[in-house]
Amino acid sequence: MAEQETFFERLAEQRHTTVEDIRKQIAARIQAGLHDPDPVRRAQWERIPHAGEAPTPEEWLRYAVERLHEDGAEDLLKRYLIDG
């Protein structure tokens, strides 16, 4: 969980906002994706493993990082955090 906090904190710092605002923005994107009229896009969001009705920002982040790792692209996240 510490990595997730660090990521959200970094985004908040880069965007001159709060961690809570970052979480709200991500949650809004998740909701928009889950209600996308395009069934292919909607299915992409629905694939994110989640315990509740919709993925949380933390569940989305975990999924995104796992996908980067599976695709051998974890350097993208590292570069983003360093270059921010």
Biopython code that builds the backbone (N, CA, C, O; Angstrom):
import numpy as np
from Bio.PDB.StructureBuilder import StructureBuilder

atoms = [
    (1, "MET", "N", (0.820, -1.195, 0.000)),
    (1, "MET", "CA", (0.000, 0.000, 0.000)),
    (1, "MET", "C", (0.866, 1.261, 0.000)),
    (1, "MET", "O", (0.435, 2.300, -0.501)),
    (2, "ALA", "N", (2.065, 1.188, 0.548)),
    (2, "ALA", "CA", (2.932, 2.358, 0.602)),
    (2, "ALA", "C", (3.267, 2.873, -0.796)),
    (2, "ALA", "O", (3.348, 4.084, -0.999)),
    (3, "GLU", "N", (3.464, 1.964, -1.774)),
    (3, "GLU", "CA", (3.762, 2.388, -3.131)),
    (3, "GLU", "C", (2.594, 3.174, -3.708)),
    (3, "GLU", "O", (2.800, 4.166, -4.407)),
    (4, "GLN", "N", (1.374, 2.742, -3.425)),
    (4, "GLN", "CA", (0.199, 3.436, -3.915)),
    (4, "GLN", "C", (0.126, 4.841, -3.327)),
    (4, "GLN", "O", (-0.143, 5.808, -4.040)),
    (5, "GLU", "N", (0.364, 4.944, -2.046)),
    (5, "GLU", "CA", (0.339, 6.257, -1.412)),
    (5, "GLU", "C", (1.392, 7.161, -2.038)),
    (5, "GLU", "O", (1.130, 8.332, -2.315)),
    (6, "THR", "N", (2.570, 6.619, -2.256)),
    (6, "THR", "CA", (3.644, 7.409, -2.852)),
    (6, "THR", "C", (3.236, 7.887, -4.240)),
    (6, "THR", "O", (3.482, 9.040, -4.595)),
    (7, "PHE", "N", (2.619, 7.016, -5.021)),
    (7, "PHE", "CA", (2.194, 7.383, -6.365)),
    (7, "PHE", "C", (1.142, 8.486, -6.321)),
    (7, "PHE", "O", (1.252, 9.476, -7.045)),
    (8, "PHE", "N", (0.129, 8.325, -5.482)),
    (8, "PHE", "CA", (-0.908, 9.348, -5.381)),
    (8, "PHE", "C", (-0.336, 10.663, -4.854)),
    (8, "PHE", "O", (-0.716, 11.739, -5.316)),
    (9, "GLU", "N", (0.564, 10.576, -3.901)),
    (9, "GLU", "CA", (1.195, 11.790, -3.385)),
    (9, "GLU", "C", (2.002, 12.491, -4.474)),
    (9, "GLU", "O", (1.975, 13.717, -4.582)),
    (10, "ARG", "N", (2.708, 11.721, -5.269)),
    (10, "ARG", "CA", (3.506, 12.297, -6.347)),
    (10, "ARG", "C", (2.609, 12.987, -7.372)),
    (10, "ARG", "O", (2.907, 14.099, -7.809)),
    (11, "LEU", "N", (1.519, 12.336, -7.752)),
    (11, "LEU", "CA", (0.584, 12.959, -8.689)),
    (11, "LEU", "C", (0.019, 14.260, -8.115)),
    (11, "LEU", "O", (-0.065, 15.274, -8.809)),
    (12, "ALA", "N", (-0.362, 14.214, -6.856)),
    (12, "ALA", "CA", (-0.917, 15.410, -6.211)),
    (12, "ALA", "C", (0.104, 16.541, -6.204)),
    (12, "ALA", "O", (-0.227, 17.694, -6.479)),
    (13, "GLU", "N", (1.336, 16.201, -5.889)),
    (13, "GLU", "CA", (2.396, 17.219, -5.868)),
    (13, "GLU", "C", (2.602, 17.805, -7.257)),
    (13, "GLU", "O", (2.697, 19.024, -7.404)),
    (14, "GLN", "N", (2.671, 16.964, -8.266)),
    (14, "GLN", "CA", (2.889, 17.428, -9.633)),
    (14, "GLN", "C", (1.747, 18.315, -10.120)),
    (14, "GLN", "O", (1.962, 19.256, -10.885)),
    (15, "ARG", "N", (0.544, 18.010, -9.675)),
    (15, "ARG", "CA", (-0.629, 18.738, -10.156)),
    (15, "ARG", "C", (-1.085, 19.819, -9.189)),
    (15, "ARG", "O", (-2.134, 20.434, -9.380)),
    (16, "HIS", "N", (-0.290, 20.047, -8.151)),
    (16, "HIS", "CA", (-0.589, 21.091, -7.166)),
    (16, "HIS", "C", (-1.997, 20.937, -6.595)),
    (16, "HIS", "O", (-2.794, 21.876, -6.588)),
    (17, "THR", "N", (-2.276, 19.729, -6.120)),
    (17, "THR", "CA", (-3.579, 19.441, -5.544)),
    (17, "THR", "C", (-3.387, 18.476, -4.379)),
    (17, "THR", "O", (-2.266, 18.281, -3.909)),
    (18, "THR", "N", (-4.462, 17.883, -3.922)),
    (18, "THR", "CA", (-4.389, 16.974, -2.783)),
    (18, "THR", "C", (-4.511, 15.521, -3.241)),
    (18, "THR", "O", (-4.978, 15.242, -4.345)),
    (19, "VAL", "N", (-4.088, 14.613, -2.385)),
    (19, "VAL", "CA", (-4.229, 13.192, -2.659)),
    (19, "VAL", "C", (-5.719, 12.848, -2.797)),
    (19, "VAL", "O", (-6.093, 12.058, -3.664)),
    (20, "GLU", "N", (-6.553, 13.427, -1.959)),
    (20, "GLU", "CA", (-7.993, 13.175, -2.038)),
    (20, "GLU", "C", (-8.542, 13.610, -3.397)),
    (20, "GLU", "O", (-9.381, 12.916, -3.971)),
    (21, "ASP", "N", (-8.088, 14.735, -3.911)),
    (21, "ASP", "CA", (-8.547, 15.195, -5.219)),
    (21, "ASP", "C", (-8.093, 14.230, -6.320)),
    (21, "ASP", "O", (-8.842, 13.960, -7.259)),
    (22, "ILE", "N", (-6.885, 13.720, -6.205)),
    (22, "ILE", "CA", (-6.387, 12.739, -7.183)),
    (22, "ILE", "C", (-7.271, 11.495, -7.139)),
    (22, "ILE", "O", (-7.675, 10.983, -8.183)),
    (23, "ARG", "N", (-7.569, 11.014, -5.946)),
    (23, "ARG", "CA", (-8.442, 9.833, -5.822)),
    (23, "ARG", "C", (-9.820, 10.103, -6.429)),
    (23, "ARG", "O", (-10.382, 9.235, -7.099)),
    (24, "LYS", "N", (-10.367, 11.300, -6.200)),
    (24, "LYS", "CA", (-11.674, 11.654, -6.766)),
    (24, "LYS", "C", (-11.613, 11.684, -8.293)),
    (24, "LYS", "O", (-12.537, 11.221, -8.962)),
    (25, "GLN", "N", (-10.537, 12.224, -8.839)),
    (25, "GLN", "CA", (-10.385, 12.283, -10.295)),
    (25, "GLN", "C", (-10.302, 10.875, -10.887)),
    (25, "GLN", "O", (-10.931, 10.589, -11.905)),
    (26, "ILE", "N", (-9.531, 10.007, -10.252)),
    (26, "ILE", "CA", (-9.401, 8.628, -10.740)),
    (26, "ILE", "C", (-10.739, 7.903, -10.619)),
    (26, "ILE", "O", (-11.141, 7.187, -11.537)),
    (27, "ALA", "N", (-11.430, 8.083, -9.496)),
    (27, "ALA", "CA", (-12.738, 7.447, -9.310)),
    (27, "ALA", "C", (-13.721, 7.914, -10.379)),
    (27, "ALA", "O", (-14.513, 7.120, -10.885)),
    (28, "ALA", "N", (-13.672, 9.190, -10.722)),
    (28, "ALA", "CA", (-14.566, 9.712, -11.767)),
    (28, "ALA", "C", (-14.240, 9.087, -13.119)),
    (28, "ALA", "O", (-15.146, 8.774, -13.890)),
    (29, "ARG", "N", (-12.953, 8.903, -13.412)),
    (29, "ARG", "CA", (-12.555, 8.255, -14.668)),
    (29, "ARG", "C", (-13.014, 6.801, -14.698)),
    (29, "ARG", "O", (-13.455, 6.303, -15.734)),
    (30, "ILE", "N", (-12.908, 6.130, -13.564)),
    (30, "ILE", "CA", (-13.361, 4.735, -13.485)),
    (30, "ILE", "C", (-14.864, 4.673, -13.770)),
    (30, "ILE", "O", (-15.309, 3.845, -14.565)),
    (31, "GLN", "N", (-15.645, 5.541, -13.129)),
    (31, "GLN", "CA", (-17.090, 5.555, -13.344)),
    (31, "GLN", "C", (-17.426, 5.862, -14.805)),
    (31, "GLN", "O", (-18.314, 5.239, -15.387)),
    (32, "ALA", "N", (-16.718, 6.815, -15.387)),
    (32, "ALA", "CA", (-16.948, 7.144, -16.798)),
    (32, "ALA", "C", (-16.650, 5.932, -17.675)),
    (32, "ALA", "O", (-17.389, 5.649, -18.618)),
    (33, "GLY", "N", (-15.583, 5.225, -17.370)),
    (33, "GLY", "CA", (-15.224, 4.039, -18.143)),
    (33, "GLY", "C", (-16.241, 2.930, -17.997)),
    (33, "GLY", "O", (-16.563, 2.249, -18.971)),
    (34, "LEU", "N", (-16.749, 2.740, -16.796)),
    (34, "LEU", "CA", (-17.734, 1.688, -16.552)),
    (34, "LEU", "C", (-19.081, 1.990, -17.225)),
    (34, "LEU", "O", (-19.898, 1.092, -17.428)),
    (35, "HIS", "N", (-19.294, 3.254, -17.561)),
    (35, "HIS", "CA", (-20.547, 3.657, -18.203)),
    (35, "HIS", "C", (-20.327, 4.115, -19.643)),
    (35, "HIS", "O", (-21.201, 4.751, -20.232)),
    (36, "ASP", "N", (-19.178, 3.798, -20.203)),
    (36, "ASP", "CA", (-18.870, 4.169, -21.585)),
    (36, "ASP", "C", (-19.861, 3.479, -22.523)),
    (36, "ASP", "O", (-20.154, 2.296, -22.346)),
    (37, "PRO", "N", (-20.379, 4.201, -23.514)),
    (37, "PRO", "CA", (-21.313, 3.567, -24.448)),
    (37, "PRO", "C", (-20.643, 2.506, -25.337)),
    (37, "PRO", "O", (-21.329, 1.645, -25.889)),
    (38, "ASP", "N", (-19.338, 2.561, -25.474)),
    (38, "ASP", "CA", (-18.609, 1.575, -26.279)),
    (38, "ASP", "C", (-18.410, 0.315, -25.446)),
    (38, "ASP", "O", (-17.702, 0.356, -24.439)),
    (39, "PRO", "N", (-19.014, -0.802, -25.838)),
    (39, "PRO", "CA", (-18.912, -2.022, -25.036)),
    (39, "PRO", "C", (-17.482, -2.548, -24.887)),
    (39, "PRO", "O", (-17.166, -3.185, -23.882)),
    (40, "VAL", "N", (-16.631, -2.295, -25.850)),
    (40, "VAL", "CA", (-15.239, -2.739, -25.755)),
    (40, "VAL", "C", (-14.525, -1.952, -24.662)),
    (40, "VAL", "O", (-13.824, -2.531, -23.832)),
    (41, "ARG", "N", (-14.701, -0.654, -24.662)),
    (41, "ARG", "CA", (-14.080, 0.176, -23.616)),
    (41, "ARG", "C", (-14.640, -0.165, -22.241)),
    (41, "ARG", "O", (-13.897, -0.280, -21.267)),
    (42, "ARG", "N", (-15.945, -0.323, -22.175)),
    (42, "ARG", "CA", (-16.582, -0.655, -20.902)),
    (42, "ARG", "C", (-16.030, -1.986, -20.369)),
    (42, "ARG", "O", (-15.764, -2.113, -19.173)),
    (43, "ALA", "N", (-15.862, -2.955, -21.236)),
    (43, "ALA", "CA", (-15.332, -4.262, -20.835)),
    (43, "ALA", "C", (-13.910, -4.143, -20.309)),
    (43, "ALA", "O", (-13.533, -4.878, -19.397)),
    (44, "GLN", "N", (-13.113, -3.235, -20.863)),
    (44, "GLN", "CA", (-11.745, -3.028, -20.364)),
    (44, "GLN", "C", (-11.768, -2.576, -18.906)),
    (44, "GLN", "O", (-10.976, -3.051, -18.092)),
    (45, "TRP", "N", (-12.663, -1.672, -18.585)),
    (45, "TRP", "CA", (-12.772, -1.197, -17.206)),
    (45, "TRP", "C", (-13.329, -2.268, -16.287)),
    (45, "TRP", "O", (-12.927, -2.380, -15.129)),
    (46, "GLU", "N", (-14.264, -3.058, -16.817)),
    (46, "GLU", "CA", (-14.884, -4.105, -16.007)),
    (46, "GLU", "C", (-13.905, -5.228, -15.662)),
    (46, "GLU", "O", (-14.129, -5.967, -14.704)),
    (47, "ARG", "N", (-12.825, -5.362, -16.431)),
    (47, "ARG", "CA", (-11.815, -6.401, -16.164)),
    (47, "ARG", "C", (-10.955, -6.100, -14.943)),
    (47, "ARG", "O", (-10.277, -6.989, -14.428)),
    (48, "ILE", "N", (-10.976, -4.882, -14.487)),
    (48, "ILE", "CA", (-10.169, -4.533, -13.317)),
    (48, "ILE", "C", (-10.729, -5.277, -12.113)),
    (48, "ILE", "O", (-11.893, -5.087, -11.762)),
    (49, "PRO", "N", (-9.919, -6.122, -11.470)),
    (49, "PRO", "CA", (-10.408, -6.839, -10.276)),
    (49, "PRO", "C", (-10.809, -5.850, -9.180)),
    (49, "PRO", "O", (-10.087, -4.896, -8.891)),
    (50, "HIS", "N", (-11.960, -6.095, -8.585)),
    (50, "HIS", "CA", (-12.436, -5.200, -7.528)),
    (50, "HIS", "C", (-13.338, -5.957, -6.570)),
    (50, "HIS", "O", (-14.026, -6.907, -6.943)),
    (51, "ALA", "N", (-13.313, -5.505, -5.323)),
    (51, "ALA", "CA", (-14.085, -6.163, -4.269)),
    (51, "ALA", "C", (-15.516, -5.634, -4.210)),
    (51, "ALA", "O", (-16.443, -6.380, -3.894)),
    (52, "GLY", "N", (-15.695, -4.362, -4.510)),
    (52, "GLY", "CA", (-17.017, -3.754, -4.412)),
    (52, "GLY", "C", (-17.697, -3.643, -5.757)),
    (52, "GLY", "O", (-17.404, -4.384, -6.696)),
    (53, "GLU", "N", (-18.614, -2.695, -5.820)),
    (53, "GLU", "CA", (-19.389, -2.478, -7.041)),
    (53, "GLU", "C", (-18.510, -1.977, -8.194)),
    (53, "GLU", "O", (-18.733, -2.331, -9.352)),
    (54, "ALA", "N", (-17.525, -1.162, -7.871)),
    (54, "ALA", "CA", (-16.622, -0.606, -8.882)),
    (54, "ALA", "C", (-15.206, -0.615, -8.308)),
    (54, "ALA", "O", (-15.024, -0.601, -7.090)),
    (55, "PRO", "N", (-14.203, -0.640, -9.192)),
    (55, "PRO", "CA", (-12.825, -0.587, -8.695)),
    (55, "PRO", "C", (-12.559, 0.722, -7.948)),
    (55, "PRO", "O", (-13.074, 1.779, -8.313)),
    (56, "THR", "N", (-11.761, 0.627, -6.915)),
    (56, "THR", "CA", (-11.303, 1.821, -6.205)),
    (56, "THR", "C", (-10.069, 2.353, -6.937)),
    (56, "THR", "O", (-9.490, 1.643, -7.760)),
    (57, "PRO", "N", (-9.666, 3.577, -6.653)),
    (57, "PRO", "CA", (-8.423, 4.074, -7.249)),
    (57, "PRO", "C", (-7.233, 3.157, -6.934)),
    (57, "PRO", "O", (-6.356, 2.967, -7.776)),
    (58, "GLU", "N", (-7.205, 2.600, -5.740)),
    (58, "GLU", "CA", (-6.110, 1.698, -5.369)),
    (58, "GLU", "C", (-6.162, 0.405, -6.175)),
    (58, "GLU", "O", (-5.126, -0.108, -6.597)),
    (59, "GLU", "N", (-7.367, -0.124, -6.389)),
    (59, "GLU", "CA", (-7.511, -1.339, -7.196)),
    (59, "GLU", "C", (-7.121, -1.061, -8.650)),
    (59, "GLU", "O", (-6.490, -1.898, -9.294)),
    (60, "TRP", "N", (-7.492, 0.104, -9.163)),
    (60, "TRP", "CA", (-7.100, 0.496, -10.515)),
    (60, "TRP", "C", (-5.579, 0.584, -10.621)),
    (60, "TRP", "O", (-4.988, 0.083, -11.578)),
    (61, "LEU", "N", (-4.945, 1.225, -9.631)),
    (61, "LEU", "CA", (-3.492, 1.379, -9.658)),
    (61, "LEU", "C", (-2.804, 0.021, -9.620)),
    (61, "LEU", "O", (-1.870, -0.226, -10.384)),
    (62, "ARG", "N", (-3.253, -0.845, -8.750)),
    (62, "ARG", "CA", (-2.672, -2.190, -8.659)),
    (62, "ARG", "C", (-2.774, -2.897, -10.006)),
    (62, "ARG", "O", (-1.805, -3.496, -10.472)),
    (63, "TYR", "N", (-3.942, -2.829, -10.626)),
    (63, "TYR", "CA", (-4.166, -3.454, -11.924)),
    (63, "TYR", "C", (-3.250, -2.849, -12.990)),
    (63, "TYR", "O", (-2.636, -3.572, -13.775)),
    (64, "ALA", "N", (-3.167, -1.534, -13.009)),
    (64, "ALA", "CA", (-2.333, -0.866, -14.013)),
    (64, "ALA", "C", (-0.860, -1.249, -13.859)),
    (64, "ALA", "O", (-0.180, -1.515, -14.850)),
    (65, "VAL", "N", (-0.374, -1.276, -12.630)),
    (65, "VAL", "CA", (1.023, -1.639, -12.385)),
    (65, "VAL", "C", (1.265, -3.096, -12.766)),
    (65, "VAL", "O", (2.288, -3.417, -13.370)),
    (66, "GLU", "N", (0.335, -3.975, -12.418)),
    (66, "GLU", "CA", (0.479, -5.391, -12.792)),
    (66, "GLU", "C", (0.506, -5.555, -14.309)),
    (66, "GLU", "O", (1.279, -6.356, -14.834)),
    (67, "ARG", "N", (-0.329, -4.807, -15.008)),
    (67, "ARG", "CA", (-0.342, -4.884, -16.479)),
    (67, "ARG", "C", (0.976, -4.392, -17.055)),
    (67, "ARG", "O", (1.509, -5.002, -17.982)),
    (68, "LEU", "N", (1.508, -3.305, -16.524)),
    (68, "LEU", "CA", (2.803, -2.804, -16.989)),
    (68, "LEU", "C", (3.882, -3.855, -16.783)),
    (68, "LEU", "O", (4.725, -4.076, -17.652)),
    (69, "HIS", "N", (3.845, -4.499, -15.626)),
    (69, "HIS", "CA", (4.824, -5.542, -15.325)),
    (69, "HIS", "C", (4.680, -6.713, -16.297)),
    (69, "HIS", "O", (5.673, -7.194, -16.843)),
    (70, "GLU", "N", (3.442, -7.172, -16.515)),
    (70, "GLU", "CA", (3.193, -8.288, -17.426)),
    (70, "GLU", "C", (3.649, -7.965, -18.844)),
    (70, "GLU", "O", (4.126, -8.842, -19.563)),
    (71, "ASP", "N", (3.502, -6.707, -19.243)),
    (71, "ASP", "CA", (3.884, -6.289, -20.591)),
    (71, "ASP", "C", (5.368, -5.935, -20.691)),
    (71, "ASP", "O", (5.852, -5.555, -21.757)),
    (72, "GLY", "N", (6.096, -6.066, -19.554)),
    (72, "GLY", "CA", (7.513, -5.720, -19.554)),
    (72, "GLY", "C", (7.759, -4.231, -19.711)),
    (72, "GLY", "O", (8.788, -3.821, -20.247)),
    (73, "ALA", "N", (6.820, -3.423, -19.247)),
    (73, "ALA", "CA", (6.912, -1.978, -19.440)),
    (73, "ALA", "C", (6.938, -1.210, -18.125)),
    (73, "ALA", "O", (6.523, -0.052, -18.078)),
    (74, "GLU", "N", (7.425, -1.846, -17.050)),
    (74, "GLU", "CA", (7.435, -1.146, -15.767)),
    (74, "GLU", "C", (8.308, 0.096, -15.788)),
    (74, "GLU", "O", (8.144, 0.978, -14.945)),
    (75, "ASP", "N", (9.233, 0.180, -16.734)),
    (75, "ASP", "CA", (10.077, 1.367, -16.848)),
    (75, "ASP", "C", (9.259, 2.612, -17.179)),
    (75, "ASP", "O", (9.683, 3.725, -16.866)),
    (76, "LEU", "N", (8.091, 2.445, -17.808)),
    (76, "LEU", "CA", (7.244, 3.599, -18.102)),
    (76, "LEU", "C", (6.796, 4.300, -16.830)),
    (76, "LEU", "O", (6.802, 5.529, -16.757)),
    (77, "LEU", "N", (6.412, 3.528, -15.839)),
    (77, "LEU", "CA", (5.978, 4.103, -14.573)),
    (77, "LEU", "C", (7.146, 4.771, -13.867)),
    (77, "LEU", "O", (7.010, 5.876, -13.342)),
    (78, "LYS", "N", (8.286, 4.107, -13.853)),
    (78, "LYS", "CA", (9.467, 4.692, -13.214)),
    (78, "LYS", "C", (9.847, 6.000, -13.885)),
    (78, "LYS", "O", (10.136, 6.986, -13.206)),
    (79, "ARG", "N", (9.850, 6.018, -15.227)),
    (79, "ARG", "CA", (10.202, 7.242, -15.955)),
    (79, "ARG", "C", (9.220, 8.351, -15.638)),
    (79, "ARG", "O", (9.616, 9.501, -15.452)),
    (80, "TYR", "N", (7.946, 8.015, -15.576)),
    (80, "TYR", "CA", (6.924, 9.017, -15.292)),
    (80, "TYR", "C", (7.141, 9.636, -13.925)),
    (80, "TYR", "O", (7.057, 10.854, -13.764)),
    (81, "LEU", "N", (7.421, 8.796, -12.942)),
    (81, "LEU", "CA", (7.610, 9.301, -11.583)),
    (81, "LEU", "C", (8.879, 10.119, -11.457)),
    (81, "LEU", "O", (8.914, 11.086, -10.697)),
    (82, "ILE", "N", (9.903, 9.760, -12.172)),
    (82, "ILE", "CA", (11.170, 10.496, -12.090)),
    (82, "ILE", "C", (11.082, 11.789, -12.876)),
    (82, "ILE", "O", (11.501, 12.837, -12.384)),
    (83, "ASP", "N", (10.537, 11.739, -14.107)),
    (83, "ASP", "CA", (10.503, 12.911, -14.970)),
    (83, "ASP", "C", (9.375, 13.870, -14.626)),
    (83, "ASP", "O", (9.458, 15.074, -14.870)),
    (84, "GLY", "N", (8.279, 13.283, -14.033)),
    (84, "GLY", "CA", (7.087, 14.027, -13.633)),
    (84, "GLY", "C", (7.083, 15.400, -14.040)),
    (84, "GLY", "O", (6.129, 16.125, -13.758)),
]
sb = StructureBuilder()
sb.init_structure("model")
sb.init_model(0)
sb.init_chain("A")
sb.init_seg("    ")
for serial, (resi, resn, name, xyz) in enumerate(atoms, 1):
    if name == "N":
        sb.init_residue(resn, " ", resi, " ")
    sb.init_atom(name, np.array(xyz, "f"), 0.0, 1.0, " ", f" {name:<3s}", serial, name[0])
structure = sb.get_structure()
